[in-house]
Amino acid sequence: MSGQLTIVGLGPGPAGWVTPAANAAVAAADVMLGYAPYLARLTPRAGQIFEASDNREELQRAVRALELASQGKRVVMVSGGDPGVFAMAAAVFEAVEKNPGLANDFDIRVEPGITAMLAAAARIGAPLGHDFCAISLSDNLKPWEVIERRLRLAAEADFVIALYNPASKARPNQIRHAFRILNSARKPETTVIFARAVGRDDEEIEVTTLKEAPDALCDMRTLVIVGSDATRSLRGNKGRIWVYTPRSARGK
């Protein structure tokens, strides 16, 4: 029997944001692996095995998934959001590169999902309507100096910037360091969006400016979007704020 490893994303939270293809893979799996809070969003069917692990054990989890698939199991690796954006798909292929013999006898499939920046952007309008980039502020797997350089260059290039992993208990001040870098290259009135727990009951969306952003509260459940010089805010019905970035750009 040939095994199968499918890497799926469960989106930012709501069940309606999980794709039919991801749901089909989950339903057919013999074994499900993932970070414990992600697996907790699913209910195992009869005979289905769940193997939960910590968020610092991505590579070990990926190797385990490859081993199970090589034994003929239908394995699903679960991520939040989209599995290819700061998530488990990259870890799986890193494990394949380090252990090529584990992936000879089965197929690996990645099912796309809704990542946090897309969910947050949809909630507030269209801030990603023109060129944008995504940067993780976590320095667990890269030096902070690399993050600083990428922030500075992205700000100078006037990209809209989506900031993942902006703060945690272990590194509460890195978002403030990031804003200092961005403030050095962007106008103080640049639009900034804090989108916390998008799609869940405790969702919070705050629209502010780069000047005021360091005083906003955020955590690991927050996605931060920093607009470009062209990003605009509009007031809709009943005071609703919409943010969008025009599709065209003027030269400087």
Steps between C-alpha positions, in 0.01 A plus 500: 500500500640839400497770764411866462606815684270799464582833660192711568419839647198552723483873435497762775210347693147469358400163359363674191851616409632144470502385138301196385827338387651540849186359661505201264864427586424522873203265465706240313810508723619206707727722708484874572805689623528861608546764765262411785272809479446437127410135546263604780286670234425157346304199620655159421282246329498138617843342454675827414818576694594852612862574589542847653831670568646833608549794264880475536502142364421565135790306347451198727128508414581511130737202523236303690244577228740379230568180693129426539428567133789272400323225697195533275296732724284783373649784701381857537724772638292784641596868499310814579436746217665390177749213547753666269513838679724490811364151562553126468540448125850650506592286802388185317711574194795591721461156659484340154824672400672372815345151475445434127455128546183554704301645212568256216185289509212745547367832382505830691220745433454855633143633517475881501322684780407849612789667674461767770597796282230415245234458769602825670510689170152379408360615833621858452468541123790459257827618656690242291358641177845584365855367558555357847730271696478287815764494774503292816639680805591172668874461540480132598631390159677813373711774660334826597753681279346328197153612607619858547653509153190359333275744685716796400519400134129420477418836657732684263343317202156613621347153516190440706643274772320219682673420829456149634595390855524860623529432872500227762574463870860414415550801269247772582709791370598391149190661349610831655846458350334428166294818520810705572654371178182562302458849643845591372392433138125565493274796563358516855144506364548165319202273566558201731249222566504270803283194434473269798327159502347560157187294442457401864259617768759730657609660171634855530597730213675831575597755236762751606809677367868420506552781747246352744567132428759434774229563762264236358478160666583186304596139560564180304137494389539840334580569136634850433470667159703813434374694200701662224503873428205439267281308747177683580228488765132559420199543726202288409152461644461546876862608537646179359863546390621343178869487407625438149811542289433621144587263218721757325818665623655834412872533443708713730 
